[in-house]
Amino acid sequence: MTDAAGGFDLGGLLEQAQAMQAQMEAAQAAQAETVLEGSAGGGKVTVQMTGAGAFVAVSIAPDVVDPDDVEILEDLVLAALRDAGDKVMELQEQSMGEVGMPDLGALGGMLGGE
């Protein structure tokens, strides 16, 4: 990024960085309001989680509760948590991709690049 005199335009780069920060904050706010659901066991166990990673709810169908086989229920809850976590990560990656990055090509000249 250069100014009219052909020098480095630090002001323009700062504006781009501030705009990107505002976009990131907006994306994070939208993520925090988005509720995603992870599930396991064909939907018998579900976990709701916000895009910011906060757990909202857990639902377990009564027919998967077997006092003689608690390990299966534990596995289902863990699988639902992982599924919800994966969906949150996908949402965050998608949101960050939409924010974009400023053109930092001009920094190459300042740092000794071409």
C-alpha positions in Angstrom: 0.0 0.0 0.0 1.6 3.3 -1.0 0.6 6.9 -0.8 0.4 9.4 -3.6 4.2 10.2 -3.2 5.0 6.5 -3.7 5.8 6.0 0.0 4.3 3.5 2.4 0.7 4.5 3.4 0.6 3.6 7.1 -2.7 5.5 7.5 -4.4 3.4 4.9 -3.1 0.2 6.4 -4.4 1.3 9.8 -7.8 2.0 8.3 -7.9 -1.5 6.8 -6.8 -3.1 10.1 -9.6 -1.1 12.0 -12.2 -2.2 9.4 -11.1 -5.8 9.7 -11.3 -5.6 13.5 -14.8 -4.2 13.4 -15.8 -7.1 11.0 -14.2 -9.6 13.3 -16.1 -8.2 16.3 -19.4 -8.3 14.3 -18.7 -11.9 13.3 -17.9 -12.9 16.9 -21.2 -11.3 18.1 -23.1 -13.2 15.4 -21.4 -16.4 16.4 -22.3 -15.9 20.1 -26.0 -15.6 19.1 -26.0 -18.7 16.8 -27.0 -22.0 18.5 -25.7 -25.2 16.9 -26.8 -28.7 17.8 -24.6 -31.8 17.9 -26.1 -35.2 18.2 -25.3 -38.8 18.6 -27.2 -42.1 18.6 -29.4 -41.1 15.8 -30.6 -38.0 17.7 -31.1 -39.8 21.0 -28.6 -37.5 22.6 -28.3 -33.8 21.5 -26.2 -30.9 22.8 -26.9 -27.3 22.0 -23.9 -24.9 21.9 -23.5 -21.3 20.9 -21.0 -20.3 18.2 -18.9 -18.8 21.0 -18.6 -22.3 22.6 -21.0 -21.9 25.5 -23.2 -24.9 26.2 -26.9 -24.2 26.2 -28.7 -27.5 26.6 -28.4 -31.3 26.7 -31.2 -33.6 25.8 -31.2 -37.4 26.4 -34.0 -39.7 25.2 -35.2 -41.9 28.1 -34.8 -45.1 26.1 -31.0 -44.7 26.0 -30.8 -44.4 29.8 -29.8 -47.9 31.0 -28.5 -48.0 34.6 -26.7 -51.3 33.8 -24.8 -49.8 30.9 -23.9 -46.2 31.8 -20.8 -46.4 29.5 -23.0 -46.2 26.3 -24.7 -43.1 27.6 -21.4 -41.5 28.4 -20.1 -42.3 24.9 -23.2 -40.8 23.3 -22.9 -37.6 25.4 -19.3 -37.3 24.5 -20.0 -37.9 20.8 -22.7 -35.3 20.8 -20.4 -32.8 22.5 -17.7 -33.4 19.9 -20.2 -33.1 17.1 -21.4 -29.7 18.5 -17.8 -28.6 18.9 -17.0 -29.5 15.3 -19.9 -27.4 14.1 -18.8 -24.4 16.2 -15.3 -24.7 14.7 -16.8 -24.8 11.1 -18.9 -21.7 11.9 -15.9 -19.9 13.2 -13.7 -20.8 10.2 -16.5 -19.7 7.9 -17.0 -16.4 9.7 -13.2 -15.6 9.7 -13.1 -16.4 5.9 -15.8 -13.8 5.4 -13.9 -11.2 7.3 -10.9 -11.3 4.8 -7.4 -9.9 5.3 -6.1 -6.5 4.3 -3.6 -6.3 1.4 -0.3 -6.6 3.1 1.8 -6.8 0.0 3.4 -3.4 0.6 4.9 -4.7 3.8 7.2 -7.0 1.7 9.2 -4.0 0.6 9.5 -2.7 4.1 10.6 -6.1 5.4 13.2 -6.7 2.6 10.9 -8.7 0.3 10.1 -7.8 -3.3 
